Amino acid sequence: MARPTSPRPLHLGVDLSDAGAHPAAWRTHGSQAQRLFDAERLQHLVDTAQRGTLDLVVIDDSFSLQPTRSTTLRGRLDAALVAARLAPRSRGIGLVPTVATTHTEPFHVSKAIATIDHVSGGRAGWQVGWSADERDATHFGRGPALSEAGAVAEAEEAVEVVAALWDSWEDDAEIRDQETHRYVDRAKLHYVEHDGVHFAVKGPSITPRPPQGQPPIVVRVGSDESFGLAARHADVVRISATSRDEALDLRLRLRAAAAAAGREPGDLRVLVDAFVVTGPDQASARTRLDLLTELEGVRWDTDSLTHVGTARELTDTFLSWWEVGAVDGFVVRPSSLHTDLDALVDGVVPMLRTARAFREHYNGPTLRDQLGLSRPVNRYAAIA
């Protein structure tokens, strides 16, 4: 029987990093470990997520080898370059690479994300990354690592600069008039003139304003500092919560903090990380987890919602959290991508549709369309 629905549809993303969220995923049968850096494998994963009309895929990244000692898997492709490669080969689904602001200039970040947005026709997002790791700092040799508070403060300033650079071209700045030889209206290119604590940027960007105006910004909350960054700047907030009440409390506090910062709290989408091990029955799912644990010899400690069971049970969990307003949706962290992504798309999504909680088709061409977010007005055009 169909359940009552929330006024806002449920949102679903999936993390496509590595072979899956479990440290031993790459060692399982069918993981295609030899193809972890194969573009066609990544294309297949995006195609699968797109078949389920998921809102977005997230691709993690960092400046060091996998930032955990619980896995023997090492190495990653550049997330932004992967997203750019996937952009013209996909439709509807959002592509959200992690791009760090530590050791990276905002000008480069703005150009990379804007490029993905143009190539994809408006489906880019940006998961903001930062680093307080001394190993990362040594790769660049510019100085010691920042503290967590310092790294997040630098990230916040970078977000502000990147957003200003995206606006530095007005939407109609390009004229492209062959007869008059005028390609751009220089009056509609704007200097950012940012002189802050960490960055001094003049602008304008060399890349026209992204199709979405401002590609959605995703922030993962794991500290008081990142909570503040998310409340002030994020369109999508990823949280960790092990219970529905914990998620509801975090969502309410985030919305209150966003309102205190002068934002419309309804513009915030709060998604819980959901770690998933699926099977046709409870015993099969538990056996899969036991095998993964045995392969790598470590306990899977996720610090967030963790589901070991059937697709039906996972659907019920998603609906029960969403119906009471504890979340706007979930970022699914499949234990093994080659198994759990198919279970999500072919098992969970159809049941969510039956419950009238999830879309049958994409709402439009852009990631903002899927998230129900309006296109921001250009700050410089608004002043003019």
Secondary structure, DSSP 8 states (H G I E B T S, - for coil): ------SS--EEEEE--TT-SSTTGGGSTT--GGGTT-HHHHHHHHHHHHHTT-SEEEE---SSS-S-TT--------HHHHHHHHGGG--SSEEEEEEE-TTS-HHHHHHHHHHHHHHHTS-B-EEEE----HHHHHHHTSS----HHHHHHHHHHHHHHHHHHHHTB-TT-EEEETTTTEEE-GGGB----EE-SS-EE----SS---TTSS--EEEE--SHHHHHHHHHH-SEEEE--SSHHHHHHHHHHHHHHHHHTT--GGG-EEEEEEEEEE-SSHHHHHHHHHHHHHHHT-----SSEEEEE-HHHHHHHHHHHHHTTS-SEEEEEESSHHHHHHHIIIIIHHHHHHTT-S-SS-SSSSHHHHHT------HHHHH-
